[in-house]
């Protein structure tokens, strides 16, 4: 008795077709989020300078922060500034906390800048945390953060020991 439908002509062909079907289903399941993905390396993203006229803006965001999320950040200190800039008026720099972050201290001058901010409510696992605004003084404004001078702490009061800084030049990113 013959059935109508697709038949494999040989055993290896049936095996290959089954393997291909399984791979397609596994790929679809992974894309749909059926399989849990492990969290990535905690990352501080410092966006590129967005310029409108003579005003500039940079957003700082985090992704994959552990321990209840990011609870505090220290970007350098006076005499050991973590923020360097070019074609930006240091006297015009203002920092605003985002997503519950409050700026506790800031200092900007010709040597660079330092900021301390904390979140009194909950930590931020992923999303914007700081917005820098300033006056642009040249054609190539830049705001750069030196990773070695940054300290991150979780909402649970633990220091984040392993993390990275990424910039707009590293890759296009989307904050969660």
Rosetta constraint file for C-alpha pairs under 8 A:
AtomPair CA 8 CA 13 HARMONIC 6.02 0.50
AtomPair CA 8 CA 14 HARMONIC 5.11 0.50
AtomPair CA 9 CA 13 HARMONIC 6.58 0.50
AtomPair CA 9 CA 14 HARMONIC 7.45 0.50
AtomPair CA 10 CA 14 HARMONIC 6.32 0.50
AtomPair CA 11 CA 15 HARMONIC 6.22 0.50
AtomPair CA 12 CA 16 HARMONIC 6.09 0.50
AtomPair CA 13 CA 17 HARMONIC 6.10 0.50
AtomPair CA 14 CA 18 HARMONIC 6.11 0.50
AtomPair CA 15 CA 19 HARMONIC 6.09 0.50
AtomPair CA 16 CA 20 HARMONIC 6.07 0.50
AtomPair CA 17 CA 21 HARMONIC 6.16 0.50
AtomPair CA 18 CA 22 HARMONIC 6.14 0.50
AtomPair CA 19 CA 23 HARMONIC 6.20 0.50
AtomPair CA 20 CA 24 HARMONIC 6.27 0.50
AtomPair CA 21 CA 25 HARMONIC 6.25 0.50
AtomPair CA 22 CA 26 HARMONIC 6.08 0.50
AtomPair CA 23 CA 27 HARMONIC 6.09 0.50
AtomPair CA 24 CA 28 HARMONIC 6.22 0.50
AtomPair CA 25 CA 29 HARMONIC 6.12 0.50
AtomPair CA 26 CA 30 HARMONIC 6.13 0.50
AtomPair CA 27 CA 31 HARMONIC 6.20 0.50
AtomPair CA 28 CA 32 HARMONIC 6.13 0.50
AtomPair CA 29 CA 33 HARMONIC 6.45 0.50
AtomPair CA 29 CA 34 HARMONIC 5.23 0.50
AtomPair CA 29 CA 35 HARMONIC 6.85 0.50
AtomPair CA 30 CA 34 HARMONIC 5.73 0.50
AtomPair CA 30 CA 35 HARMONIC 5.53 0.50
AtomPair CA 33 CA 37 HARMONIC 7.86 0.50
AtomPair CA 39 CA 64 HARMONIC 6.00 0.50
AtomPair CA 40 CA 64 HARMONIC 5.93 0.50
AtomPair CA 41 CA 64 HARMONIC 6.44 0.50
AtomPair CA 41 CA 65 HARMONIC 7.99 0.50
AtomPair CA 41 CA 162 HARMONIC 7.56 0.50
AtomPair CA 41 CA 163 HARMONIC 5.97 0.50
AtomPair CA 41 CA 164 HARMONIC 7.36 0.50
AtomPair CA 42 CA 62 HARMONIC 7.38 0.50
AtomPair CA 42 CA 63 HARMONIC 5.87 0.50
AtomPair CA 42 CA 64 HARMONIC 4.72 0.50
AtomPair CA 42 CA 65 HARMONIC 4.92 0.50
AtomPair CA 42 CA 66 HARMONIC 7.12 0.50
AtomPair CA 42 CA 162 HARMONIC 7.22 0.50
AtomPair CA 42 CA 163 HARMONIC 4.80 0.50
AtomPair CA 42 CA 164 HARMONIC 6.61 0.50
AtomPair CA 43 CA 62 HARMONIC 5.56 0.50
AtomPair CA 43 CA 63 HARMONIC 5.28 0.50
AtomPair CA 43 CA 64 HARMONIC 6.63 0.50
AtomPair CA 43 CA 65 HARMONIC 7.21 0.50
AtomPair CA 43 CA 163 HARMONIC 5.55 0.50
AtomPair CA 43 CA 164 HARMONIC 4.94 0.50
AtomPair CA 43 CA 165 HARMONIC 5.73 0.50
AtomPair CA 43 CA 166 HARMONIC 6.95 0.50
AtomPair CA 44 CA 60 HARMONIC 7.04 0.50
AtomPair CA 44 CA 61 HARMONIC 5.85 0.50
AtomPair CA 44 CA 62 HARMONIC 4.60 0.50
AtomPair CA 44 CA 63 HARMONIC 6.77 0.50
AtomPair CA 44 CA 163 HARMONIC 7.64 0.50
AtomPair CA 44 CA 164 HARMONIC 6.26 0.50
AtomPair CA 44 CA 165 HARMONIC 4.77 0.50
AtomPair CA 44 CA 166 HARMONIC 6.27 0.50
AtomPair CA 45 CA 60 HARMONIC 5.60 0.50
AtomPair CA 45 CA 61 HARMONIC 5.05 0.50
AtomPair CA 45 CA 62 HARMONIC 5.87 0.50
AtomPair CA 45 CA 63 HARMONIC 7.85 0.50
AtomPair CA 45 CA 165 HARMONIC 5.79 0.50
AtomPair CA 45 CA 166 HARMONIC 4.84 0.50
AtomPair CA 45 CA 167 HARMONIC 5.61 0.50
AtomPair CA 45 CA 168 HARMONIC 7.78 0.50
AtomPair CA 46 CA 58 HARMONIC 7.17 0.50
AtomPair CA 46 CA 59 HARMONIC 6.19 0.50
AtomPair CA 46 CA 60 HARMONIC 4.57 0.50
AtomPair CA 46 CA 61 HARMONIC 6.57 0.50
AtomPair CA 46 CA 144 HARMONIC 7.71 0.50
AtomPair CA 46 CA 145 HARMONIC 7.47 0.50
AtomPair CA 46 CA 165 HARMONIC 7.32 0.50
AtomPair CA 46 CA 166 HARMONIC 6.32 0.50
AtomPair CA 46 CA 167 HARMONIC 4.90 0.50
AtomPair CA 46 CA 168 HARMONIC 6.82 0.50
AtomPair CA 47 CA 58 HARMONIC 5.65 0.50
AtomPair CA 47 CA 59 HARMONIC 5.38 0.50
AtomPair CA 47 CA 60 HARMONIC 6.16 0.50
AtomPair CA 47 CA 61 HARMONIC 7.99 0.50
AtomPair CA 47 CA 167 HARMONIC 5.58 0.50
AtomPair CA 47 CA 168 HARMONIC 5.01 0.50
AtomPair CA 48 CA 58 HARMONIC 6.04 0.50
AtomPair CA 48 CA 59 HARMONIC 7.77 0.50
AtomPair CA 48 CA 142 HARMONIC 7.43 0.50
AtomPair CA 48 CA 143 HARMONIC 7.65 0.50
AtomPair CA 48 CA 167 HARMONIC 6.91 0.50
AtomPair CA 48 CA 168 HARMONIC 5.14 0.50
AtomPair CA 48 CA 169 HARMONIC 7.58 0.50
AtomPair CA 49 CA 56 HARMONIC 6.21 0.50
AtomPair CA 49 CA 57 HARMONIC 5.64 0.50
AtomPair CA 49 CA 58 HARMONIC 5.11 0.50
AtomPair CA 49 CA 141 HARMONIC 6.74 0.50
AtomPair CA 49 CA 142 HARMONIC 6.24 0.50
AtomPair CA 49 CA 143 HARMONIC 7.10 0.50
AtomPair CA 50 CA 56 HARMONIC 5.48 0.50
AtomPair CA 50 CA 57 HARMONIC 5.22 0.50
AtomPair CA 50 CA 58 HARMONIC 6.45 0.50
AtomPair CA 51 CA 55 HARMONIC 5.79 0.50
AtomPair CA 51 CA 56 HARMONIC 4.43 0.50
AtomPair CA 51 CA 57 HARMONIC 6.61 0.50
AtomPair CA 51 CA 136 HARMONIC 7.71 0.50
AtomPair CA 52 CA 56 HARMONIC 6.32 0.50
AtomPair CA 54 CA 135 HARMONIC 5.73 0.50
AtomPair CA 54 CA 136 HARMONIC 5.11 0.50
AtomPair CA 54 CA 137 HARMONIC 7.33 0.50
AtomPair CA 55 CA 133 HARMONIC 7.22 0.50
AtomPair CA 55 CA 134 HARMONIC 5.86 0.50
AtomPair CA 55 CA 135 HARMONIC 4.75 0.50
AtomPair CA 55 CA 136 HARMONIC 5.67 0.50
AtomPair CA 56 CA 133 HARMONIC 5.61 0.50
AtomPair CA 56 CA 134 HARMONIC 5.27 0.50
AtomPair CA 56 CA 135 HARMONIC 5.97 0.50
AtomPair CA 56 CA 136 HARMONIC 5.96 0.50
AtomPair CA 57 CA 131 HARMONIC 6.95 0.50
AtomPair CA 57 CA 132 HARMONIC 5.48 0.50
AtomPair CA 57 CA 133 HARMONIC 4.45 0.50
AtomPair CA 57 CA 134 HARMONIC 6.52 0.50
AtomPair CA 58 CA 131 HARMONIC 5.85 0.50
AtomPair CA 58 CA 132 HARMONIC 5.10 0.50
AtomPair CA 58 CA 133 HARMONIC 6.65 0.50
AtomPair CA 58 CA 143 HARMONIC 7.67 0.50
AtomPair CA 59 CA 128 HARMONIC 6.79 0.50
AtomPair CA 59 CA 129 HARMONIC 7.71 0.50
AtomPair CA 59 CA 130 HARMONIC 5.91 0.50
AtomPair CA 59 CA 131 HARMONIC 4.65 0.50
AtomPair CA 59 CA 132 HARMONIC 6.35 0.50
AtomPair CA 60 CA 128 HARMONIC 5.87 0.50
AtomPair CA 60 CA 129 HARMONIC 5.88 0.50
AtomPair CA 60 CA 130 HARMONIC 5.11 0.50
AtomPair CA 60 CA 131 HARMONIC 6.35 0.50
AtomPair CA 61 CA 126 HARMONIC 7.18 0.50
AtomPair CA 61 CA 127 HARMONIC 5.24 0.50
AtomPair CA 61 CA 128 HARMONIC 4.00 0.50
AtomPair CA 61 CA 129 HARMONIC 5.32 0.50
AtomPair CA 61 CA 130 HARMONIC 6.98 0.50
AtomPair CA 61 CA 175 HARMONIC 6.41 0.50
AtomPair CA 62 CA 70 HARMONIC 7.84 0.50
AtomPair CA 62 CA 124 HARMONIC 7.58 0.50
AtomPair CA 62 CA 125 HARMONIC 6.99 0.50
AtomPair CA 62 CA 126 HARMONIC 5.04 0.50
AtomPair CA 62 CA 127 HARMONIC 5.48 0.50
AtomPair CA 62 CA 128 HARMONIC 6.46 0.50
AtomPair CA 62 CA 129 HARMONIC 7.16 0.50
AtomPair CA 62 CA 175 HARMONIC 6.99 0.50
AtomPair CA 63 CA 125 HARMONIC 6.09 0.50
AtomPair CA 63 CA 126 HARMONIC 4.17 0.50
AtomPair CA 63 CA 127 HARMONIC 6.53 0.50
AtomPair CA 63 CA 175 HARMONIC 6.67 0.50
AtomPair CA 63 CA 176 HARMONIC 6.83 0.50
AtomPair CA 64 CA 69 HARMONIC 7.79 0.50
AtomPair CA 64 CA 125 HARMONIC 5.62 0.50
AtomPair CA 64 CA 126 HARMONIC 5.94 0.50
AtomPair CA 65 CA 69 HARMONIC 4.82 0.50
AtomPair CA 65 CA 70 HARMONIC 5.80 0.50
AtomPair CA 65 CA 124 HARMONIC 7.21 0.50
AtomPair CA 65 CA 125 HARMONIC 4.66 0.50
AtomPair CA 65 CA 126 HARMONIC 6.67 0.50
AtomPair CA 65 CA 154 HARMONIC 7.51 0.50
AtomPair CA 66 CA 70 HARMONIC 7.29 0.50
AtomPair CA 66 CA 125 HARMONIC 6.85 0.50
AtomPair CA 66 CA 154 HARMONIC 6.71 0.50
AtomPair CA 66 CA 160 HARMONIC 7.66 0.50
AtomPair CA 67 CA 154 HARMONIC 5.65 0.50
AtomPair CA 67 CA 155 HARMONIC 6.47 0.50
AtomPair CA 67 CA 156 HARMONIC 6.06 0.50
AtomPair CA 67 CA 158 HARMONIC 7.70 0.50
AtomPair CA 68 CA 122 HARMONIC 7.50 0.50
AtomPair CA 68 CA 123 HARMONIC 5.56 0.50
AtomPair CA 68 CA 124 HARMONIC 7.35 0.50
AtomPair CA 68 CA 125 HARMONIC 6.72 0.50
AtomPair CA 68 CA 154 HARMONIC 6.47 0.50
AtomPair CA 68 CA 155 HARMONIC 5.35 0.50
AtomPair CA 68 CA 156 HARMONIC 6.46 0.50
AtomPair CA 69 CA 122 HARMONIC 7.53 0.50
AtomPair CA 69 CA 123 HARMONIC 4.11 0.50
AtomPair CA 69 CA 124 HARMONIC 4.41 0.50
AtomPair CA 69 CA 125 HARMONIC 3.95 0.50
AtomPair CA 69 CA 126 HARMONIC 7.48 0.50
AtomPair CA 69 CA 154 HARMONIC 5.51 0.50
AtomPair CA 69 CA 155 HARMONIC 5.61 0.50
AtomPair CA 70 CA 119 HARMONIC 7.92 0.50
AtomPair CA 70 CA 123 HARMONIC 4.69 0.50
AtomPair CA 70 CA 124 HARMONIC 4.93 0.50
AtomPair CA 70 CA 125 HARMONIC 6.11 0.50
AtomPair CA 70 CA 152 HARMONIC 7.05 0.50
AtomPair CA 70 CA 153 HARMONIC 5.99 0.50
AtomPair CA 70 CA 154 HARMONIC 4.46 0.50
AtomPair CA 70 CA 155 HARMONIC 5.58 0.50
AtomPair CA 71 CA 118 HARMONIC 5.66 0.50
AtomPair CA 71 CA 119 HARMONIC 5.18 0.50
AtomPair CA 71 CA 120 HARMONIC 7.53 0.50
AtomPair CA 71 CA 122 HARMONIC 6.97 0.50
AtomPair CA 71 CA 123 HARMONIC 4.60 0.50
AtomPair CA 71 CA 124 HARMONIC 6.84 0.50
AtomPair CA 71 CA 152 HARMONIC 7.87 0.50
AtomPair CA 71 CA 153 HARMONIC 5.72 0.50
AtomPair CA 71 CA 154 HARMONIC 4.69 0.50
AtomPair CA 71 CA 155 HARMONIC 4.00 0.50
AtomPair CA 71 CA 156 HARMONIC 7.47 0.50
AtomPair CA 71 CA 157 HARMONIC 7.43 0.50
AtomPair CA 72 CA 116 HARMONIC 7.59 0.50
AtomPair CA 72 CA 117 HARMONIC 5.73 0.50
AtomPair CA 72 CA 118 HARMONIC 4.07 0.50
AtomPair CA 72 CA 119 HARMONIC 6.21 0.50
AtomPair CA 72 CA 152 HARMONIC 6.00 0.50
AtomPair CA 72 CA 153 HARMONIC 5.13 0.50
AtomPair CA 72 CA 154 HARMONIC 6.65 0.50
AtomPair CA 72 CA 155 HARMONIC 7.34 0.50
AtomPair CA 73 CA 115 HARMONIC 7.93 0.50
AtomPair CA 73 CA 116 HARMONIC 5.82 0.50
AtomPair CA 73 CA 117 HARMONIC 5.46 0.50
AtomPair CA 73 CA 118 HARMONIC 6.34 0.50
AtomPair CA 73 CA 150 HARMONIC 7.29 0.50
AtomPair CA 73 CA 151 HARMONIC 5.79 0.50
AtomPair CA 73 CA 152 HARMONIC 4.71 0.50
AtomPair CA 73 CA 153 HARMONIC 6.38 0.50
AtomPair CA 74 CA 114 HARMONIC 7.55 0.50
AtomPair CA 74 CA 115 HARMONIC 5.86 0.50
AtomPair CA 74 CA 116 HARMONIC 4.45 0.50
AtomPair CA 74 CA 117 HARMONIC 6.59 0.50
AtomPair CA 74 CA 150 HARMONIC 5.62 0.50
AtomPair CA 74 CA 151 HARMONIC 5.06 0.50
AtomPair CA 74 CA 152 HARMONIC 6.56 0.50
AtomPair CA 75 CA 81 HARMONIC 7.18 0.50
AtomPair CA 75 CA 82 HARMONIC 5.27 0.50
AtomPair CA 75 CA 83 HARMONIC 7.03 0.50
AtomPair CA 75 CA 113 HARMONIC 7.98 0.50
AtomPair CA 75 CA 114 HARMONIC 5.22 0.50
AtomPair CA 75 CA 115 HARMONIC 5.03 0.50
AtomPair CA 75 CA 116 HARMONIC 6.25 0.50
AtomPair CA 75 CA 145 HARMONIC 7.82 0.50
AtomPair CA 75 CA 149 HARMONIC 6.36 0.50
AtomPair CA 75 CA 150 HARMONIC 4.64 0.50
AtomPair CA 75 CA 151 HARMONIC 6.65 0.50
AtomPair CA 76 CA 80 HARMONIC 5.59 0.50
AtomPair CA 76 CA 81 HARMONIC 4.55 0.50
AtomPair CA 76 CA 82 HARMONIC 4.33 0.50
AtomPair CA 76 CA 83 HARMONIC 7.34 0.50
AtomPair CA 76 CA 113 HARMONIC 7.48 0.50
AtomPair CA 76 CA 114 HARMONIC 4.89 0.50
AtomPair CA 76 CA 115 HARMONIC 6.74 0.50
AtomPair CA 76 CA 149 HARMONIC 4.96 0.50
AtomPair CA 76 CA 150 HARMONIC 5.65 0.50
AtomPair CA 76 CA 151 HARMONIC 7.81 0.50
AtomPair CA 77 CA 81 HARMONIC 5.18 0.50
AtomPair CA 77 CA 82 HARMONIC 7.25 0.50
AtomPair CA 77 CA 113 HARMONIC 7.78 0.50
AtomPair CA 77 CA 114 HARMONIC 5.13 0.50
AtomPair CA 77 CA 115 HARMONIC 7.32 0.50
AtomPair CA 78 CA 107 HARMONIC 7.00 0.50
AtomPair CA 78 CA 113 HARMONIC 7.56 0.50
AtomPair CA 78 CA 114 HARMONIC 6.38 0.50
AtomPair CA 80 CA 114 HARMONIC 7.94 0.50
AtomPair CA 80 CA 149 HARMONIC 7.21 0.50
AtomPair CA 81 CA 111 HARMONIC 7.21 0.50
AtomPair CA 81 CA 112 HARMONIC 5.64 0.50
AtomPair CA 81 CA 113 HARMONIC 5.13 0.50
AtomPair CA 81 CA 114 HARMONIC 5.14 0.50
AtomPair CA 81 CA 149 HARMONIC 7.22 0.50
AtomPair CA 82 CA 112 HARMONIC 7.24 0.50
AtomPair CA 82 CA 113 HARMONIC 6.34 0.50
AtomPair CA 82 CA 114 HARMONIC 5.98 0.50
AtomPair CA 82 CA 145 HARMONIC 5.45 0.50
AtomPair CA 82 CA 146 HARMONIC 5.02 0.50
AtomPair CA 82 CA 147 HARMONIC 7.38 0.50
AtomPair CA 82 CA 148 HARMONIC 7.91 0.50
AtomPair CA 82 CA 149 HARMONIC 5.19 0.50
AtomPair CA 82 CA 150 HARMONIC 6.55 0.50
AtomPair CA 83 CA 112 HARMONIC 5.39 0.50
AtomPair CA 83 CA 113 HARMONIC 4.76 0.50
AtomPair CA 83 CA 114 HARMONIC 6.26 0.50
AtomPair CA 83 CA 143 HARMONIC 6.77 0.50
AtomPair CA 83 CA 144 HARMONIC 5.66 0.50
AtomPair CA 83 CA 145 HARMONIC 4.69 0.50
AtomPair CA 83 CA 146 HARMONIC 6.52 0.50
AtomPair CA 84 CA 111 HARMONIC 7.39 0.50
AtomPair CA 84 CA 112 HARMONIC 4.69 0.50
AtomPair CA 84 CA 113 HARMONIC 6.53 0.50
AtomPair CA 84 CA 143 HARMONIC 5.83 0.50
AtomPair CA 84 CA 144 HARMONIC 5.19 0.50
AtomPair CA 84 CA 145 HARMONIC 6.44 0.50
AtomPair CA 84 CA 146 HARMONIC 7.87 0.50
AtomPair CA 85 CA 112 HARMONIC 6.52 0.50
AtomPair CA 85 CA 141 HARMONIC 7.27 0.50
AtomPair CA 85 CA 142 HARMONIC 5.33 0.50
AtomPair CA 85 CA 143 HARMONIC 4.45 0.50
AtomPair CA 85 CA 144 HARMONIC 6.15 0.50
AtomPair CA 86 CA 140 HARMONIC 7.42 0.50
AtomPair CA 86 CA 141 HARMONIC 5.44 0.50
AtomPair CA 86 CA 142 HARMONIC 5.30 0.50
AtomPair CA 86 CA 143 HARMONIC 6.85 0.50
AtomPair CA 87 CA 136 HARMONIC 5.92 0.50
AtomPair CA 87 CA 137 HARMONIC 4.81 0.50
AtomPair CA 87 CA 138 HARMONIC 4.57 0.50
AtomPair CA 87 CA 139 HARMONIC 6.98 0.50
AtomPair CA 87 CA 140 HARMONIC 6.15 0.50
AtomPair CA 87 CA 141 HARMONIC 4.50 0.50
AtomPair CA 87 CA 142 HARMONIC 6.81 0.50
AtomPair CA 88 CA 134 HARMONIC 6.75 0.50
AtomPair CA 88 CA 135 HARMONIC 5.92 0.50
AtomPair CA 88 CA 136 HARMONIC 4.71 0.50
AtomPair CA 88 CA 137 HARMONIC 5.29 0.50
AtomPair CA 88 CA 138 HARMONIC 7.21 0.50
AtomPair CA 88 CA 141 HARMONIC 5.92 0.50
AtomPair CA 88 CA 142 HARMONIC 7.39 0.50
AtomPair CA 89 CA 93 HARMONIC 6.97 0.50
AtomPair CA 89 CA 134 HARMONIC 6.84 0.50
AtomPair CA 89 CA 135 HARMONIC 5.65 0.50
AtomPair CA 89 CA 136 HARMONIC 6.40 0.50
AtomPair CA 89 CA 137 HARMONIC 6.22 0.50
AtomPair CA 90 CA 108 HARMONIC 5.65 0.50
AtomPair CA 90 CA 109 HARMONIC 5.22 0.50
AtomPair CA 90 CA 110 HARMONIC 6.33 0.50
AtomPair CA 90 CA 112 HARMONIC 7.45 0.50
AtomPair CA 90 CA 134 HARMONIC 7.79 0.50
AtomPair CA 91 CA 108 HARMONIC 6.66 0.50
AtomPair CA 91 CA 109 HARMONIC 6.58 0.50
AtomPair CA 92 CA 133 HARMONIC 7.83 0.50
AtomPair CA 92 CA 134 HARMONIC 5.08 0.50
AtomPair CA 92 CA 135 HARMONIC 5.81 0.50
AtomPair CA 93 CA 108 HARMONIC 7.01 0.50
AtomPair CA 93 CA 132 HARMONIC 6.74 0.50
AtomPair CA 93 CA 133 HARMONIC 5.72 0.50
AtomPair CA 93 CA 134 HARMONIC 4.44 0.50
AtomPair CA 93 CA 135 HARMONIC 7.24 0.50
AtomPair CA 94 CA 132 HARMONIC 5.73 0.50
AtomPair CA 94 CA 133 HARMONIC 5.34 0.50
AtomPair CA 94 CA 134 HARMONIC 6.35 0.50
AtomPair CA 95 CA 103 HARMONIC 7.14 0.50
AtomPair CA 95 CA 106 HARMONIC 7.78 0.50
AtomPair CA 95 CA 130 HARMONIC 6.69 0.50
AtomPair CA 95 CA 131 HARMONIC 5.67 0.50
AtomPair CA 95 CA 132 HARMONIC 4.62 0.50
AtomPair CA 95 CA 133 HARMONIC 6.54 0.50
AtomPair CA 96 CA 102 HARMONIC 7.31 0.50
AtomPair CA 96 CA 103 HARMONIC 6.57 0.50
AtomPair CA 96 CA 130 HARMONIC 5.70 0.50
AtomPair CA 96 CA 131 HARMONIC 5.16 0.50
AtomPair CA 96 CA 132 HARMONIC 6.54 0.50
AtomPair CA 97 CA 101 HARMONIC 4.50 0.50
AtomPair CA 97 CA 102 HARMONIC 4.84 0.50
AtomPair CA 97 CA 103 HARMONIC 5.77 0.50
AtomPair CA 97 CA 117 HARMONIC 7.30 0.50
AtomPair CA 97 CA 129 HARMONIC 5.86 0.50
AtomPair CA 97 CA 130 HARMONIC 4.69 0.50
AtomPair CA 97 CA 131 HARMONIC 6.46 0.50
AtomPair CA 98 CA 102 HARMONIC 7.53 0.50
AtomPair CA 98 CA 128 HARMONIC 6.04 0.50
AtomPair CA 98 CA 129 HARMONIC 4.62 0.50
AtomPair CA 98 CA 130 HARMONIC 5.35 0.50
AtomPair CA 98 CA 131 HARMONIC 6.97 0.50
AtomPair CA 99 CA 124 HARMONIC 7.45 0.50
AtomPair CA 99 CA 127 HARMONIC 7.62 0.50
AtomPair CA 99 CA 128 HARMONIC 6.58 0.50
AtomPair CA 99 CA 129 HARMONIC 5.95 0.50
AtomPair CA 100 CA 119 HARMONIC 5.36 0.50
AtomPair CA 100 CA 120 HARMONIC 7.01 0.50
AtomPair CA 100 CA 121 HARMONIC 6.68 0.50
AtomPair CA 100 CA 122 HARMONIC 7.59 0.50
AtomPair CA 100 CA 129 HARMONIC 7.79 0.50
AtomPair CA 101 CA 117 HARMONIC 6.25 0.50
AtomPair CA 101 CA 118 HARMONIC 5.22 0.50
AtomPair CA 101 CA 119 HARMONIC 4.24 0.50
AtomPair CA 101 CA 120 HARMONIC 7.21 0.50
AtomPair CA 101 CA 129 HARMONIC 6.09 0.50
AtomPair CA 101 CA 130 HARMONIC 7.37 0.50
AtomPair CA 102 CA 117 HARMONIC 5.40 0.50
AtomPair CA 102 CA 118 HARMONIC 5.51 0.50
AtomPair CA 102 CA 119 HARMONIC 6.10 0.50
AtomPair CA 102 CA 120 HARMONIC 7.81 0.50
AtomPair CA 103 CA 115 HARMONIC 7.23 0.50
AtomPair CA 103 CA 116 HARMONIC 6.06 0.50
AtomPair CA 103 CA 117 HARMONIC 4.24 0.50
AtomPair CA 103 CA 118 HARMONIC 6.71 0.50
AtomPair CA 104 CA 115 HARMONIC 7.69 0.50
AtomPair CA 104 CA 116 HARMONIC 5.52 0.50
AtomPair CA 104 CA 117 HARMONIC 5.21 0.50
AtomPair CA 104 CA 118 HARMONIC 7.15 0.50
AtomPair CA 105 CA 115 HARMONIC 5.68 0.50
AtomPair CA 105 CA 116 HARMONIC 5.15 0.50
AtomPair CA 105 CA 117 HARMONIC 7.03 0.50
AtomPair CA 106 CA 113 HARMONIC 7.36 0.50
AtomPair CA 106 CA 114 HARMONIC 5.56 0.50
AtomPair CA 106 CA 115 HARMONIC 4.35 0.50
AtomPair CA 106 CA 116 HARMONIC 6.43 0.50
AtomPair CA 107 CA 113 HARMONIC 5.51 0.50
AtomPair CA 107 CA 114 HARMONIC 5.31 0.50
AtomPair CA 107 CA 115 HARMONIC 6.64 0.50
AtomPair CA 108 CA 112 HARMONIC 5.73 0.50
AtomPair CA 108 CA 113 HARMONIC 4.22 0.50
AtomPair CA 108 CA 114 HARMONIC 6.56 0.50
AtomPair CA 109 CA 113 HARMONIC 6.37 0.50
AtomPair CA 119 CA 123 HARMONIC 6.36 0.50
AtomPair CA 119 CA 155 HARMONIC 7.93 0.50
AtomPair CA 122 CA 155 HARMONIC 6.51 0.50
AtomPair CA 123 CA 154 HARMONIC 6.78 0.50
AtomPair CA 123 CA 155 HARMONIC 4.78 0.50
AtomPair CA 124 CA 129 HARMONIC 7.78 0.50
AtomPair CA 126 CA 175 HARMONIC 6.41 0.50
AtomPair CA 126 CA 176 HARMONIC 5.10 0.50
AtomPair CA 127 CA 175 HARMONIC 4.99 0.50
AtomPair CA 127 CA 176 HARMONIC 5.08 0.50
AtomPair CA 128 CA 175 HARMONIC 6.83 0.50
AtomPair CA 136 CA 141 HARMONIC 6.39 0.50
AtomPair CA 137 CA 141 HARMONIC 7.49 0.50
AtomPair CA 145 CA 165 HARMONIC 7.94 0.50
AtomPair CA 146 CA 150 HARMONIC 7.02 0.50
AtomPair CA 147 CA 164 HARMONIC 7.28 0.50
AtomPair CA 147 CA 165 HARMONIC 6.16 0.50
AtomPair CA 151 CA 159 HARMONIC 7.49 0.50
AtomPair CA 151 CA 160 HARMONIC 7.67 0.50
AtomPair CA 152 CA 159 HARMONIC 5.88 0.50
AtomPair CA 152 CA 160 HARMONIC 5.43 0.50
AtomPair CA 152 CA 161 HARMONIC 7.95 0.50
AtomPair CA 153 CA 157 HARMONIC 5.96 0.50
AtomPair CA 153 CA 158 HARMONIC 5.44 0.50
AtomPair CA 153 CA 159 HARMONIC 4.26 0.50
AtomPair CA 153 CA 160 HARMONIC 5.45 0.50
AtomPair CA 154 CA 158 HARMONIC 5.30 0.50
AtomPair CA 154 CA 159 HARMONIC 6.23 0.50
AtomPair CA 154 CA 160 HARMONIC 6.58 0.50
AtomPair CA 166 CA 170 HARMONIC 5.96 0.50
AtomPair CA 166 CA 171 HARMONIC 7.76 0.50
AtomPair CA 167 CA 171 HARMONIC 7.02 0.50
AtomPair CA 168 CA 172 HARMONIC 5.97 0.50
AtomPair CA 168 CA 173 HARMONIC 7.38 0.50
